């Protein structure tokens, strides 16, 4: 596992999965193989870590992903609080089940940015709830992809 800017073990091409880890759901997005764009994929309803990991491993295999980008919920001052520690613990546990690199990306304000976009698009509240997590995962992954192009 490594932070977003230390990407030494990342293969030069191949799909990435982006994850927005919440307490009740995991938003999942996937990039194209050349890593130009992120697409929302699915929202996993969280149950227990083992079941969540099984579904993630299925998505990794179905999409032939070569690495994972996990949104790291930093505090507004950049420090790590309990949510960030919980995310790091999830990543540590997941790394026991897959050899893929797990990279972190600052996800501050990703959910609120996506929610604001959906409100501006006049999306109904119940529809927003269905899609916000996978869109947040896509937002996180797209930020990572954009940074890769600027600073490979």
C-alpha positions in Angstrom: 0.0 0.0 0.0 1.2 3.5 -0.7 0.2 7.1 -0.8 -0.9 8.6 -4.1 2.4 10.1 -5.0 4.5 7.0 -4.5 3.4 4.9 -7.4 6.6 3.0 -8.1 4.8 -0.4 -8.2 2.0 0.7 -10.5 2.1 -1.0 -14.0 2.3 1.6 -16.8 -1.1 0.5 -18.3 -4.2 -1.4 -17.2 -7.5 -0.7 -15.5 -7.6 0.8 -12.0 -10.5 0.4 -9.6 -11.4 3.4 -7.5 -13.1 2.9 -4.2 -15.1 5.4 -2.0 -15.3 3.6 1.3 -18.2 4.6 3.4 -19.6 3.1 6.6 -22.7 1.7 4.8 -21.5 1.4 1.2 -18.5 1.2 -1.0 -18.7 3.1 -4.2 -16.7 1.5 -7.1 -15.4 3.0 -10.3 -13.2 1.7 -13.1 -10.8 3.4 -15.4 -10.1 2.5 -19.0 -6.9 0.5 -19.7 -5.0 3.6 -20.9 -6.2 5.5 -17.8 -7.8 8.5 -19.4 -11.2 8.3 -17.8 -13.1 6.9 -14.8 -16.5 5.4 -15.0 -18.9 4.7 -12.1 -19.3 0.9 -11.8 -21.3 -0.2 -8.7 -22.3 0.6 -5.1 -21.7 -2.3 -2.7 -23.9 -2.4 0.3 -21.5 -3.2 3.2 -22.1 -6.1 5.4 -19.0 -7.8 6.9 -15.4 -7.3 5.7 -15.2 -10.8 4.3 -18.3 -10.4 2.1 -17.2 -6.9 1.0 -13.8 -8.3 0.0 -15.3 -11.2 -2.0 -17.3 -8.7 -4.1 -14.3 -6.4 -4.6 -12.2 -9.4 -5.7 -14.9 -10.4 -8.1 -14.9 -6.8 -9.6 -11.1 -6.9 -9.7 -11.2 -10.1 -11.8 -14.2 -9.1 -14.0 -12.4 -5.8 -14.9 -8.9 -7.2 -15.0 -7.8 -4.4 -12.7 -4.1 -4.0 -12.0 -4.3 -1.7 -8.9 -6.8 -0.1 -6.5 -7.1 3.6 -5.7 -8.8 4.1 -2.3 -10.2 7.5 -1.3 -8.5 8.6 1.9 -10.9 10.8 4.0 -8.5 13.4 5.4 -9.6 16.2 7.7 -9.8 19.6 6.1 -6.4 20.6 7.6 -4.9 17.5 6.0 -4.5 15.5 9.2 -5.8 11.9 9.5 -8.7 11.2 11.8 -10.7 8.1 12.7 -12.2 7.7 9.3 -8.8 7.8 7.6 -7.5 5.2 10.1 -10.5 3.0 9.4 -9.7 3.3 5.6 -6.1 2.4 6.2 -7.2 -0.6 8.2 -9.6 -1.7 5.5 -6.7 -1.4 2.9 -4.4 -3.4 5.2 -7.0 -6.2 5.5 -7.7 -6.1 1.7 -4.0 -6.3 0.9 -4.0 -9.7 2.6 -6.5 -11.0 0.0 -5.0 -9.5 -3.2 -1.4 -8.9 -4.5 -2.5 -5.7 -6.2 -1.1 -2.3 -5.2 -3.5 -0.2 -3.1 -2.9 3.5 -3.5 -4.5 6.3 -1.5 -6.0 9.5 -2.9 -7.2 12.5 -1.0 -10.9 12.4 -1.2 -11.8 15.6 0.7 -15.1 17.0 -0.5 -15.6 14.4 -3.2 -19.0 13.3 -2.0 -20.1 16.9 -1.4 -18.9 17.9 -4.9 -20.8 15.0 -6.5 -23.9 15.8 -4.5 -23.7 19.4 -5.5 -23.4 18.4 -9.2 -26.4 16.1 -8.8 -28.5 18.8 -7.2 -27.6 21.2 -10.0 -28.7 18.5 -12.5 -32.0 18.5 -10.6 -31.7 14.8 -9.7 -34.3 13.6 -7.2 -33.1 12.9 -3.7 -33.8 9.2 -3.8 -32.0 8.9 -7.1 -29.0 10.8 -5.7 -28.8 8.4 -2.8 -28.5 5.5 -5.3 -25.7 6.9 -7.4 -23.7 9.3 -5.1 -21.2 6.7 -3.8 -20.2 5.2 -7.2 -20.0 8.8 -8.6 -17.8 9.8 -5.7 -15.5 6.8 -6.5 -15.4 7.9 -10.1 -14.5 11.5 -8.9 -11.7 10.2 -6.7 -10.4 7.9 -9.5 -10.5 10.7 -12.1 -8.5 13.0 -9.8 -5.9 10.3 -9.5 -5.8 9.7 -13.3 -5.5 13.4 -14.0 -2.6 13.6 -11.5 -0.9 10.6 -13.2 -1.0 12.4 -16.6 0.5 15.5 -15.1 3.1 13.7 -13.0 3.7 10.1 -14.2 
